[in-house]
C-alpha cells in the first residue's frame, strides 16, 4: 500500500505483466498516462485504453456522484485472476493495467482505467474489452449512486448484465 491506495505489479500466469491498483479518491486520482506508460513496449503495435467516468444521468435520474466501496485484498486477487485469464487467452506478451477508484466521486471523475498492450491491435482491443467486462461482472466492488433529489441507492448488480439495453455504463 502506498500513500494513494493499494497498488502493485505482478507477473501472472505464464509471464504476462499486470499493474493493478485501487486508488482512494480522497488522496489521489486514477492516472491515464501511467496506464499507457505501463503497457507500452517497443514490440507492441497495439495499445487499447478504456476509461470509465461518472456520468450525470442514469435511468432518468440526475446523478450528483457515486461512492465505490470494496474489500481491497479480494478485489486485487480478482484483478489478478482476470489478468491471468486474459493472458491465457491473448498470450504471454500481454501487458495490462487495471485500476479502480474507491470513495466518493463527482460527476466527471474517473472511476476505472483499463489498458492493454499487445504486439497487434486486435488482441489489444479484445483483451481490454474482456478485462473491463470481467471487472464489472466479477469484482467485489459496490457502487452507491447519489441523486440530485437527495436520495442514494446501492447498485443491485452489474449494468452490463442486462444485455437488452445499452445504458453506456462505464
PETA-V801718 format. One record per residue. N is the residue number from 0. RES is the residue in three letters. PHI is phi in degrees with one decimal (* if undefined). OMEGA is omega in whole degrees, -180 to 180 (999 if undefined). Layout:
N,RES,PHI,OMEGA / N,RES,PHI,OMEGA
This chain:
0,UNK,*,176 / 1,UNK,-108.8,-177 / 2,UNK,-68.0,-172 / 3,UNK,-115.9,-179 / 4,UNK,140.6,-179 / 5,UNK,-99.2,-177 / 6,UNK,-133.7,176 / 7,UNK,-164.0,173 / 8,UNK,-118.0,-178 / 9,UNK,-144.1,164 / 10,UNK,-96.2,178 / 11,UNK,-122.8,177 / 12,UNK,53.0,-177 / 13,UNK,-86.1,176 / 14,UNK,139.5,177 / 15,UNK,-63.2,178 / 16,UNK,-104.8,179 / 17,UNK,-135.3,171 / 18,UNK,-112.4,-179 / 19,UNK,-131.2,-175 / 20,UNK,-150.5,166 / 21,UNK,-119.7,-173 / 22,UNK,-111.0,175 / 23,UNK,-73.9,-173 / 24,UNK,-63.3,178 / 25,UNK,-71.2,-176 / 26,UNK,-114.6,-176 / 27,UNK,-162.5,175 / 28,UNK,-129.3,176 / 29,UNK,-67.2,-173 / 30,UNK,-118.4,-179 / 31,UNK,-62.8,-178 / 32,UNK,-63.6,178 / 33,UNK,-62.4,178 / 34,UNK,-63.7,-180 / 35,UNK,-62.9,180 / 36,UNK,-60.3,-177 / 37,UNK,-64.5,-176 / 38,UNK,-88.4,179 / 39,UNK,-75.8,-180 / 40,UNK,-159.8,-180 / 41,UNK,-59.9,180 / 42,UNK,-92.2,-176 / 43,UNK,-100.5,174 / 44,UNK,-96.7,-178 / 45,UNK,-131.8,170 / 46,UNK,-131.1,178 / 47,UNK,-123.1,-175 / 48,UNK,-131.1,171 / 49,UNK,-118.9,177 / 50,UNK,-123.5,177 / 51,UNK,-102.8,-179 / 52,UNK,-121.5,176 / 53,UNK,-75.9,-179 / 54,UNK,-102.0,-172 / 55,UNK,-93.8,-178 / 56,UNK,-147.2,176 / 57,UNK,-146.0,-180 / 58,UNK,52.4,177 / 59,UNK,78.5,-179 / 60,UNK,-109.0,178 / 61,UNK,-76.0,-178 / 62,UNK,-97.4,176 / 63,UNK,-102.4,179 / 64,UNK,170.1,176 / 65,UNK,-138.2,172 / 66,UNK,-122.8,176 / 67,UNK,-111.4,176 / 68,UNK,-129.8,-179 / 69,UNK,-162.8,171 / 70,UNK,-94.8,-170 / 71,UNK,-51.6,-176 / 72,UNK,-60.7,180 / 73,UNK,-67.1,179 / 74,UNK,-62.9,180 / 75,UNK,-64.9,175 / 76,UNK,-62.1,176 / 77,UNK,-63.9,177 / 78,UNK,-60.5,177 / 79,UNK,-62.0,179 / 80,UNK,-65.3,177 / 81,UNK,-62.0,179 / 82,UNK,-64.9,179 / 83,UNK,-63.1,178 / 84,UNK,-65.5,178 / 85,UNK,-62.0,178 / 86,UNK,-62.1,178 / 87,UNK,-62.7,-177 / 88,UNK,-83.1,-172 / 89,UNK,-121.6,173 / 90,UNK,104.8,-175 / 91,UNK,-68.5,-177 / 92,UNK,-80.0,179 / 93,UNK,-58.2,170 / 94,UNK,-121.4,-179 / 95,UNK,-129.9,170 / 96,UNK,-124.0,180 / 97,UNK,-127.4,-180 / 98,UNK,-137.9,179 / 99,UNK,-134.5,178 / 100,UNK,-82.0,174 / 101,UNK,-128.3,178 / 102,UNK,113.8,-176 / 103,UNK,-90.1,-180 / 104,UNK,-116.5,177 / 105,UNK,-92.3,174 / 106,UNK,-54.9,-180 / 107,UNK,94.6,179 / 108,UNK,-67.1,177 / 109,UNK,-78.2,179 / 110,UNK,-103.6,-177 / 111,UNK,-150.6,175 / 112,UNK,-133.5,177 / 113,UNK,-123.2,175 / 114,UNK,-133.4,178 / 115,UNK,-131.9,175 / 116,UNK,-121.1,-179 / 117,UNK,-147.4,178 / 118,UNK,-60.7,-176 / 119,UNK,-129.0,-174 / 120,UNK,-63.3,-177 / 121,UNK,-58.6,179 / 122,UNK,-64.7,179 / 123,UNK,-63.1,178 / 124,UNK,-59.7,-175 / 125,UNK,-68.1,179 / 126,UNK,-65.4,180 / 127,UNK,-61.5,179 / 128,UNK,-63.2,180 / 129,UNK,-61.0,-177 / 130,UNK,-67.3,-180 / 131,UNK,-64.4,178 / 132,UNK,-61.5,-180 / 133,UNK,-65.8,177 / 134,UNK,-59.9,-178 / 135,UNK,-65.5,-174 / 136,UNK,-86.5,-167 / 137,UNK,-123.5,-177 / 138,UNK,-81.9,178 / 139,UNK,-79.0,-179 / 140,UNK,-125.2,-178 / 141,UNK,-110.4,-177 / 142,UNK,-117.5,174 / 143,UNK,-117.2,177 / 144,UNK,-91.1,178 / 145,UNK,-112.8,-173 / 146,UNK,-113.9,-179 / 147,UNK,-60.5,-179 / 148,UNK,-81.2,178 / 149,UNK,93.8,180 / 150,UNK,-78.4,172 / 151,UNK,-134.9,-178 / 152,UNK,-136.2,172 / 153,UNK,-75.2,178 / 154,UNK,-62.4,-180 / 155,UNK,-85.3,180 / 156,UNK,165.4,-176 / 157,UNK,-67.4,180 / 158,UNK,-66.1,-179 / 159,UNK,-75.8,-180 / 160,UNK,-70.4,179 / 161,UNK,-91.7,-176 / 162,UNK,-76.6,-179 / 163,UNK,-76.0,-179 / 164,UNK,-135.8,174 / 165,UNK,-117.7,-177 / 166,UNK,-93.3,176 / 167,UNK,73.6,-179 / 168,UNK,-60.5,-180 / 169,UNK,-98.0,999
